[in-house]
Each structure stands twice: as C-alpha cells, then as structure tokens.
Amino acid sequence: MKEKIFSENFNLSSYTTIKVGGIAEYFAEPRNIAEFSYLIKWANLNKRKCQIIGAGSNLLINNIFIKGLVICTKKMKSLKIDPCSGIVEAEAGVMLPTLSNALAKNGLQGGEWAVGIPGTLGGAIYMNAGTGNLSLSKNLISVQVINNKTHEKLDIERKDLNFEYRSSSFQSNNLVIISAKLNFEPNGNLETLIRTTKNNLKIKKETQPYHLPSFGSVFKNPKNNYAAKLIDDLGLKGFKVGGAEISTMHSNFIINSSAASSKDIYELITVIQQKVQQNKGIYLQPEVRMLGFDYPN
Ligand SMILES: Cc1cc2nc3c(=O)[nH]c(=O)nc-3n(C[C@H](O)[C@H](O)[C@H](O)COP(=O)(O)OP(=O)(O)OC[C@H]3O[C@@H](n4cnc5c(N)ncnc54)[C@H](O)[C@@H]3O)c2cc1C
C-alpha cells in the first residue's frame, strides 16, 4: 500500500456530534480491513499513539494538538444480512440507524430500538450502547478485532467481552473492533417492524434534543437512580458554562449552544458532578469518553 492514506494536522471538530475537537497530528478513514490493519501497523512501527473513533457521538475531544494517529471507522460500512437465518455480518463503521432500518426491511426483529442512536457498530459494542433493558450485546455472536500492539487479528465470542451497563472489556484492553457477527430473530412482520422502528425514532426526537449538537447522555445512571432526575432536581436545566448548556429538554444532555469549547463542556461536566455530589451525595460517572484529556476514562 504505497499511496498516502492519512492527512496531517486534521481538524476533528466536524467528526464529533457535539462539534468540538482538536487537531490530530495524523488522521485516516480506512475504507476496508486491509487499510485499517495497515494504519494500525504504521502507527506501531512509527511509535505513534493510535486512537479510534466511530461517529464521535459519545466523545469529547480536547481542543488541543492530539499527537499520533486518529482513525475514524465511518467508511468501513459493509453490511451483510441473511434474512433466513437472521445472521448479520457488519463492519465497525456501519451506523446503527442504517443497521436498524435494514433489519426491519429484512423482517429481522430485535434491532428496532437502535434506530435513534447516531453511532457506529464499533462504538456501540465498545460502549455497550442500549436503551432500557435492551443493548446490542444481546444480539452479538462474536467480534473480529485487531490487537493494537501485536497486530494480531482474532475473533472473540460475546461471553468473553464482559458486557455490563455501558461497559465492555474494550474499555480496558488494546483491541480495535473491525467487524461483528450478530443474530436477530427472522420472519418478523415487515409492516410492524418498520412502523415500530419509525416510531422509536419519533419518540427519541420528541424526548431528546436530537438535532442539536450533543453527545447523548453525559452521565451513566447511578444504581436505582437517574442522572437526569438528579440534575433536574437541582434546577440545573438551561445552566451554562460558556457555550455549553444543560439541555432544557433532557437534563442529562449537554448541548453546544453557541461555539462551546472543549474547556466549557469539561467545566460544565465538573460543575454538575460537584453540585450533585454536594447536594445528593452521589458521584455521577461520565458515560461520555474523553480523548486528549487526563481524565481517567
Ligand atoms: C442524540 C444522541 C442520542 C444518543 N442516544 C443513545 C442511547 O439511546 N443509548 C446509548 O447507549 N447511547 C446513546 N448515545 C451515545 C452514542 O451514540 C453511543 O454511545 C454510540 O454507541 C457511540 O458510537 P460512536 O461510533 O459514535 O463512538 P465514538 O463516540 O466515536 O467513540 C466512543 C468510544 O468508542 C471507541 N470506539 C469507537 N469505535 C471503535 C472501534 N471500532 N474499536 C475500538 N474502539 C472504538 C472510541 O475510542 C471511544 O472511546 C446518543 C448520542 C447522541 C448524540
């Protein structure tokens, strides 16, 4: 692979849904697994840190110079669906709304809830994204990964991935998700599936600031409680730091209301944590992942 497949000094702000980001020393969007593997090897051989992003929908990137290589998976979007068996093989960059709509159109049940999550499959597996009791891990058979350090490719079964609420073993290992095999219930009623999927998106848009720049829920729900309720109880809806604002529609969302910097957003996260800790005695753990910060993810 001789052609240069990365850019230098690349502005990442349009690669996050909250529209904030730093400058990556190197940036690449591989179109297939061969390019993806090559980039990971390149970073290792050249002793550059290699960080992966999907759709940047759960990500706060510090507005600084980010040393090393940032790889975005969004162009890796091969999706194969077998409507008879319900087996799906998808690359890491397939968007959840695309997957959800494609499942419904193929009569496969079990992915209707995922239509309103604007992230990639890789990001969703890493985060164990979900809603209520539903999460993607329930439909996973196995995940194909590359070891960021050894470049070895391997398949890992769902049982070995320690999925918990918004957590997976990918958050503490060196593995990069390339693709996944999933299983959904075949022979569903097409009309019902399409209607339910559409309706789930409608509900999402009615209850969350879906079209404003945000990164979804900022904090994980503490045990037997809701982060949104704790924030709401303190009357913090609409509270601002610079251009970062607690959504008036959903208190667990921060929106970029007017050219927020990463510092504004980070400070707002800290202020919320302090106020909830002082008033309710509860520590709110961020769900959102940080890139370019010292924050312990
Ligand atoms: C409007 C809105 C609504 C949302 N609703 C929900 C919801 O209902 N439920 C929910 O769970 N989340 C929700 N989210 C959050 C977000 O969409 C999910 O967490 C999503 O799964 C993140 O995927 P991503 O591709 O954007 O990941 P990114 O934000 O790009 O990355 C998240 C983390 O995953 C890692 N990562 C990404 N791809 C890979 C890969 N291929 N290999 C290894 N690591 C990788 C990154 O390094 C990073 O640490 C919402 C976000 C928004 C903006």
Ligand as a Chemical Component Dictionary entry (heavy atoms), coordinates in Angstrom:
data_LIG
# 
_chem_comp.id                   LIG 
_chem_comp.type                 NON-POLYMER 
_chem_comp.pdbx_formal_charge   0 
_chem_comp.three_letter_code    LIG 
# 
loop_
_chem_comp_atom.comp_id 
_chem_comp_atom.atom_id 
_chem_comp_atom.alt_atom_id 
_chem_comp_atom.type_symbol 
_chem_comp_atom.charge 
_chem_comp_atom.model_Cartn_x 
_chem_comp_atom.model_Cartn_y 
_chem_comp_atom.model_Cartn_z 
_chem_comp_atom.pdbx_ordinal 
LIG C1  C1  C 0 -28.600 12.373 20.103 1  
LIG C2  C2  C 0 -27.866 11.200 20.724 2  
LIG C3  C3  C 0 -28.597 10.148 21.267 3  
LIG C4  C4  C 0 -27.932 9.056  21.861 4  
LIG N1  N1  N 0 -28.684 8.036  22.392 5  
LIG C5  C5  C 0 -28.055 6.985  22.958 6  
LIG C6  C6  C 0 -28.826 5.892  23.523 7  
LIG O1  O1  O 0 -30.063 5.870  23.488 8  
LIG N2  N2  N 0 -28.144 4.865  24.082 9  
LIG C7  C7  C 0 -26.790 4.815  24.136 10 
LIG O2  O2  O 0 -26.232 3.841  24.651 11 
LIG N3  N3  N 0 -26.044 5.826  23.610 12 
LIG C8  C8  C 0 -26.639 6.892  23.025 13 
LIG N4  N4  N 0 -25.893 7.919  22.500 14 
LIG C9  C9  C 0 -24.417 7.869  22.618 15 
LIG C10 C10 C 0 -23.691 7.246  21.413 16 
LIG O3  O3  O 0 -24.434 7.401  20.225 17 
LIG C11 C11 C 0 -23.362 5.763  21.640 18 
LIG O4  O4  O 0 -22.543 5.580  22.774 19 
LIG C12 C12 C 0 -22.662 5.164  20.416 20 
LIG O5  O5  O 0 -22.647 3.780  20.545 21 
LIG C13 C13 C 0 -21.232 5.665  20.221 22 
LIG O6  O6  O 0 -20.777 5.218  18.953 23 
LIG P1  P1  P 0 -19.745 6.091  18.093 24 
LIG O7  O7  O 0 -19.454 5.355  16.846 25 
LIG O8  O8  O 0 -20.236 7.471  17.938 26 
LIG O9  O9  O 0 -18.485 6.041  19.061 27 
LIG P2  P2  P 0 -17.478 7.257  19.351 28 
LIG O10 O10 O 0 -18.185 8.309  20.118 29 
LIG O11 O11 O 0 -16.772 7.645  18.119 30 
LIG O12 O12 O 0 -16.464 6.509  20.338 31 
LIG C14 C14 C 0 -16.896 6.092  21.623 32 
LIG C15 C15 C 0 -15.778 5.197  22.206 33 
LIG O13 O13 O 0 -15.705 4.009  21.441 34 
LIG C16 C16 C 0 -14.375 3.786  20.970 35 
LIG N5  N5  N 0 -14.504 3.159  19.643 36 
LIG C17 C17 C 0 -15.290 3.553  18.604 37 
LIG N6  N6  N 0 -15.155 2.708  17.576 38 
LIG C18 C18 C 0 -14.265 1.756  17.965 39 
LIG C19 C19 C 0 -13.707 0.597  17.322 40 
LIG N7  N7  N 0 -14.036 0.245  16.068 41 
LIG N8  N8  N 0 -12.821 -0.155 18.017 42 
LIG C20 C20 C 0 -12.474 0.187  19.294 43 
LIG N9  N9  N 0 -12.960 1.258  19.940 44 
LIG C21 C21 C 0 -13.839 2.032  19.285 45 
LIG C22 C22 C 0 -13.744 5.168  20.911 46 
LIG O14 O14 O 0 -12.338 5.081  21.051 47 
LIG C23 C23 C 0 -14.395 5.861  22.117 48 
LIG O15 O15 O 0 -13.688 5.568  23.307 49 
LIG C24 C24 C 0 -26.518 9.017  21.891 50 
LIG C25 C25 C 0 -25.785 10.073 21.317 51 
LIG C26 C26 C 0 -26.452 11.155 20.747 52 
LIG C27 C27 C 0 -25.641 12.268 20.136 53 
# 
loop_
_chem_comp_bond.comp_id 
_chem_comp_bond.atom_id_1 
_chem_comp_bond.atom_id_2 
_chem_comp_bond.value_order 
_chem_comp_bond.pdbx_ordinal 
LIG C1  C2  SING 1  
LIG C2  C3  SING 2  
LIG C2  C26 DOUB 3  
LIG C3  C4  DOUB 4  
LIG C4  N1  SING 5  
LIG C4  C24 SING 6  
LIG N1  C5  DOUB 7  
LIG C5  C6  SING 8  
LIG C5  C8  SING 9  
LIG C6  O1  DOUB 10 
LIG C6  N2  SING 11 
LIG N2  C7  SING 12 
LIG C7  O2  DOUB 13 
LIG C7  N3  SING 14 
LIG N3  C8  DOUB 15 
LIG C8  N4  SING 16 
LIG N4  C9  SING 17 
LIG N4  C24 SING 18 
LIG C9  C10 SING 19 
LIG C10 O3  SING 20 
LIG C10 C11 SING 21 
LIG C11 O4  SING 22 
LIG C11 C12 SING 23 
LIG C12 O5  SING 24 
LIG C12 C13 SING 25 
LIG C13 O6  SING 26 
LIG O6  P1  SING 27 
LIG P1  O7  DOUB 28 
LIG P1  O8  SING 29 
LIG P1  O9  SING 30 
LIG O9  P2  SING 31 
LIG P2  O10 DOUB 32 
LIG P2  O11 SING 33 
LIG P2  O12 SING 34 
LIG O12 C14 SING 35 
LIG C14 C15 SING 36 
LIG C15 O13 SING 37 
LIG C15 C23 SING 38 
LIG O13 C16 SING 39 
LIG C16 N5  SING 40 
LIG C16 C22 SING 41 
LIG N5  C17 SING 42 
LIG N5  C21 SING 43 
LIG C17 N6  DOUB 44 
LIG N6  C18 SING 45 
LIG C18 C19 SING 46 
LIG C18 C21 DOUB 47 
LIG C19 N7  SING 48 
LIG C19 N8  DOUB 49 
LIG N8  C20 SING 50 
LIG C20 N9  DOUB 51 
LIG N9  C21 SING 52 
LIG C22 O14 SING 53 
LIG C22 C23 SING 54 
LIG C23 O15 SING 55 
LIG C24 C25 DOUB 56 
LIG C25 C26 SING 57 
LIG C26 C27 SING 58 
# 
